[in-house]
Amino acid sequence: MNGWKARYFPILAEFAQSGGNAVRAETQQLSNELIGLPTSVILRHHEESVQFLLSNAEPKERITVVQRSLTFITDLLVSLRAPEAAAEEARSNKFETVLQHMDSGVALFDAEGNLRFVNVQMSKLLKAPRRELIGSTLFRLFFHRSLSLSVRRHILRVYRGLALYRRYHDEFQDAAGRHLLVSISQPDELDGDYLVSVKDVSEYKLIEQAAFQNDKLAMLGKISAAIAHEIRNPLTSIRGFIQLLNPYLSEIGKQEYGRIILSEIDRANDIIYEFLNSSKPSAPMMQKVSVDMLLRETALLSESEAHMKGCEICYENFAPELAVAVDVKQIKQVLLNLMKNALDAIQDVIGERKGRIAISARQEGKFAIISIADNGKGMERATLNRLFDPFFTTKEAGTGLGLSVSYRIIANHGGTIRVDSQIREGTECKIYLPCVE
């Protein structure tokens, strides 16, 4: 302690006399010795040293001594603060780097509504450069030229939920179909500032929908197991008695009644079979097969119906050697079901344009992707979200089981089905199946 005090006065005096030009090294050495000392102790000793300097200085030199003494203590305290400030800046830079690389969008508003910080992910979600957003007020964001109309509407919706209902969490779907989860918090550490985070939860939604779909199909299986046999047994009895009554119906000229009853019983049996198959399709009998062969046969089987409806089928295979291990009968059932849906969709717009179904295949990673795309009427998003629900149908004579059956078959093969559709433009169904060498 006494060591630094003994050196302090001579260095200060030399600094005051020379203006600091001759004692930079000594000042730095003194600064190193003072690290860790309380600022109040240093200031107290500095004031005592300055008073002693002033008592021995000429009156005309006192102003200069005071000015240079002030410069000396300021530089000294800044040099003592520098390591701590550098460490704080390093921590701040590290935290900002973490925020910039988060997969969630992060924005910081002050209490007056000024945007103070936006990370890269938030900039991508808003589709606007960060430099054009930072500094904007909340009101300016409602009319910001770099933000699309849909984005500005979502910002207004979040603001209204916060202002009117104190709703700090919200979830919505943007124009691109992404599910976004918005959260607003006001931590005590931010001194009144608002932290806004936006996370794209589309993948989690897909997983949730798949789990929900499996739950519904499992429930459907339990129902079908309970009632299927109870319905089919009396239908079999009725069919047998109608066949016995056929000769008597022919005698009275009512054989047509018998034919209609039998055809309706057969149709009811087909519906029950579809119902059972939708809840639990039989285990696939796997065999290696060429995707090219599957699609060529599917196109050939659908060609006559497509020709009758004035529709053109185009087939293109971008990976001729592509092969999959599947149950051929079940996969053909899926492909023909999707082709029939495509033909039905095209039939509604056949007067506006020539119908066209494009079938293609390609490889993407470990999956073979089979695409069936039509230029039909397309579907609304509400319909698209319920497409694989059992018993959901938009057709007057449909059972709503075809696509749920197809979904379960593909799932049993370790694959999935994805559907994209635009109103008045058409629909594309993609089947993902694991490919084999």
N, C-alpha and C positions, 0 to 999 in steps of 0.2 A: 504493500500500500504506500509506504513512504517513498519507495523507489520512483513510482510514476509521478508522485507529487513533486519530488525533487527535480525531475526532468521537465515537468509541465511548464514552470515559470520561464526558464531560459528559452525554451522553444517558442512560447508565446511572445516573449520579448523580442526575439529575433524576427519572428513573423511580423510583429507590429512595426519593426524598424525597416525591414526590407520589403514588406508587402507580400511575403510568402514565397518569393522567388528562390531563396537560398536554403529553405528548411523543409522541402517536400519529403525527402527520405526520412528525416527525423519525425515529421508529423505522422507519416505512415507507421513508423515503428511505435510511436506513442499510441496511435489508434489500436494497434494489435494488443498493447498492454491493457487498454481500457475495456476490452471486450468482456462482457459479463458484469461490469459495474453498473449500479443504478444511475440513471441519468441525473437524479437529484444531487448525488454526491459529486459528480463531475461539474455540474453547474455551480454548486456552492464554492468549490475550489477555484473555478474559473472567475467568479465574481471577486473573490479575495485577491487573486492575482492581478486582475484588471485595476482594482482599487490601488494596489501597491504601485502599478505602472503609472497610473494617473498622478499619484502623489509625487513622483519623481520626474514627471514630464513638464516641459515648458507649456505655458497656457495656450500658445498658438498651435501646439502639437496634440493637444488633448482630443480634439475632434477626430483627427486622423487615427489616434490610438483606439478610440471607441469604435470607429468604423471597422478597422482592421481586426480588432478583438472579436467583433461580432461575426465577421467573415470566418475567422479561425474556428470559433466554437460551432458555427453552422456546418462548415466543411467536416469538422471532426465528428459531429453527431450523425451527419449523413453517411460518413464512411463506416460508422458503427452500425447504422441501420441497414446498410447495403446488403450484407449476407442474409439477413432476415427477410428483407424485401425481395431479394433474388429467389430465396426459397419459396416465399409466398407466390411469386410470379410463376415459378416452376410448377407449383401445385395447381395454380389456376389454369396454366396451359395444359396440364395433364387432364384436369377435369373437363376442360373444353374439348380436348381430343376425344375423350370418352363419349361426351355428348354428341360429337359430330359423327361418330361411328356406330351410334345406337341404331337398331332397326326400327325404333319408334320415332315419329316426328316430335320435336320438342320446340316450344316457343315460350318466351318470357315477356309478359306485359307488366308495366308498372301500374300503380294505383290509378293514374290518370288515363290509362288506356293506350299508352305508347308502346309499340313493339320494340323491345330492347335486344332480343336475341332469337335467332332462328337457326336450327341445325340443318345439315344437308338433307336428311330424310324428310323433314317438314317441307323444305323447298321443293323436293321431288313430288311430294303429295299435292302441294299447291300448284305445281307446274309453273313456278315463277322464280327468277333469280333472287338470291338472298339479299344482295346489295340494293335491290329495288323494294324490298319489304321492310328491312330494318329501319326504324325511325318513323314508320307510318303510324298514324293513330288508328284506333279501331274503326272510327267513322270513315276514314280514307280507304280502309280495306274493303268496305262495302261497295266502293266505286272504283277500286284499283284497276287500272287498264291492263295490268299483266295477269290478272286473275280471271278465269272463265266465269260465265254467268252461274253455272251450276255450283262452282266452288264458293262464290259470294253468297249464294242462297244457303249453303250449308253453314257458312260462318254466321249468317243472320239467324239461322235456326238455333245454333248453339248459344248465341248471345241471348236470344229471347228466352230459351230454356233456363239460362243462368239468371237473367234479370227478373223474369216473372215467376218462375217456379222453383228457383234455387236448385236447379237440377245440375249437378256437377258431373254426371256421367251420361253419355248418350251413345247410341249406336245407329248407324245408317249405312245405306248402300249408295255409292256414288255412280256417276254416269257410266263408268267402265265396269260396273258390276262388282267392285270390291267392297267388302264389308269392313267398315272403319269404326274403331272404338275410340271415343273421345273422352278424355278425363281432364277436369280442371281442379286445381288445388291451390291453396293459399297458405303455404307453410310459414310458421313463425320466423324461421331463419331467413326468409326472403323480405322481411320488413314491409309487408303489405303488397308485394308483387304477386302476380298470378302466374302459375306454371300450367301450361297447356300441353298435353301429350296426346298424340294420335297414333294408333297402332293398326296396321293392316292385319285383320284376323280372318282373312278369306280362307286360308288353309285350315284353320281351326274349325271354321264353319263347315267346310267340306267333310272333315272328320266327324263333326257332330251330326251332319245330315246322314252320313253313311251309317253311323251308330243308330240313329233314329230309324233309318230305313230297315236295318237288320232287326231292330226291336219290333217294328210293325210286321215284318215278315214272320218273325218267330211267333208273334201273337196269332197271325193268320194260320200258322201251322197247327197251333193248339185248337183253334176253332174248327179247322177242316178235319182234324183227326176225330173230333167229337161228333160231327154231324154228317160227314160224307157217306159213311156206310149206312146210316139210318135213312138217308134219302135214296141211295142207289138200290137198296133191297126192295122197297115197294115199287120203284120204277121197273125193276126186272119182272116183278110179279104182274104188274099192269101190262107190260109188253107181251108177256106170255099169254095172258087172257085175251088180249086184243087179237093175237094171231089165231087163237082158237075160235074167236067170234067172226073172223074174216069170211068164212063160207056163208054164214047167216046174213052178214051185211051185204054180200054179193047177191043173195037171193032177193033182197028187198031193194037193191039198187043203191045201196049206201056204202059201197066199198071205198069210195073216196074218203069217207070219214075215218075208216081204219088206216088208210095210208097217211092221212094228216096226223092222226094220233101217234102213229109209229115214228114219223119223222120228227115230231115235237119231243117225243121221249128220247130219241137219239140225240137231238140237239141239247136237251137237258143233261144227258150223260156226258156230252162233250164239254159243256160248261163246268160240270163237276170235275171232270178230268183236268181241265185247265186250272181249276181252283186248287186241286190237290197238287198239281205240278208247280203252281206258283209258290206254295208254301214250302215244298220240299222236293225239288227236282231230283231225279235219280242220280246216283253218283256217276260222274263222267267216266266212260271207258276210253282212256287216253290212248291215242296213237299219233305218231308223227305224220304230219300231212303238209303239203305245200299250200301256202296261202294263195298262190296264183291259181291252183286247181279249185280251191274253195270258192274264190270270187268269180271265176269263169263259169262254174256250174250255177252259182247264184244268179248271175246275169242271164244265163241261158234259161233258167226256170222262170224268170220274171219277164223275159223278152216278149212273150205273146200278150200278156196283160198290158205291158207298157205300150205295145204297138196298137192295141185296141183303144187305149186312152190317148193316143197321139203323143206319146212321150218317148224321148230318145235316151238310151242308156249308154254312157261312155265309161270305158274301163281303162285304167292305166296303172301299171305296177312299176314302182321305182326301185324295187328290190326283188328281182325274179327268183333268186335262190332262197327267199325268206321262207322259213318253216316254223310250225308251231306244233305242240303236243296237245291235242284236244279230242273231245268226243265229237266226231264229225256230224252225227245226227243232231246233237244239241246245238252246235254252232251254226249249222244250216238253219235250224229253227229260228235262231236269233237273227241271222242275216235276212232271211225271208220275211220275218216280222218287220224289220226296219225298212226293207224294200216296199212292203205293202203300205206302211205308214207314209213313206215318201210319195208313193203313187196316189194315195188318198189326198195328201196335201197339194199335189200338183193339179188334181182334178178341179179344184176350186178356182184356179187361175188360168186354166187352159185356154180360155177365150182371149186373155190379155197377151200371152206369149207362149211360145212353144215350150212344153215341159222338158226338163232335162234332169237326169240323175247321173251324178259323177261318182264312180266307184274307184278307189285308189288304195294302194298299200305302200308302206314305207317302214323303215326301221329307225327307231329312236332309242339309243342306248340298248337296254336289254329287252325292249318291248317291240312287238310288231304292232303297227297302228293301221287299222282298217277304217277307212273313211267312206261314209255314204252321205253325199250332199245333194240336196234338191233345190230347185228354184221355186218352191211352192209358196203357200200363203204365210208361212212362218208362225211363230208363237209369241204370245206375250210373256213377260217375265214371271207373272203369277202362275201361268200354266207350266212354264219351264221348271219352276221350283217344285211342282207336284207331279212331275212327269212319271216317276217310278212308283208312285203311291198305288197300292192295290185298290182296284175298283174305281180309280179316277180315270175318266175318259171324257173326251169332247165329241165323240161320235155317237150318233143316235142309237146305233145298233151294237155299240162296243160293250165289252165286259169290263174293260179297265184292268185286265190281267196280263195282256201280252207283254208290255214293257217291264212289269214287275217280275215276270217269269224270266225275261231276257236278262235283267239285272242280276238275278240270283244265279243264273247259269254262268254268266261271265265271272261273277265273284267266285264261284266254285272252281273256276279255271285259274284263279289267281290274278284276274285282270279287273278292269273297270270300264264303264261307259261314260262318256262325257258328251253333252249335247249343247250346241250353240245355235241360237236362232234369232233372226231379225224379221219383224213384221214386213210382209210384202216382198221380202227378199229371199227367204228360204231358210232351210235348216241343215245343219251338218251334225251327224252322229259319228263319234270316234270310239272305236273299240280297241282297248289296250290289252294285248295278250302276251305273256312271256314267250319269247322266241327261243328256238333250240338250234344247235349247230346242224 
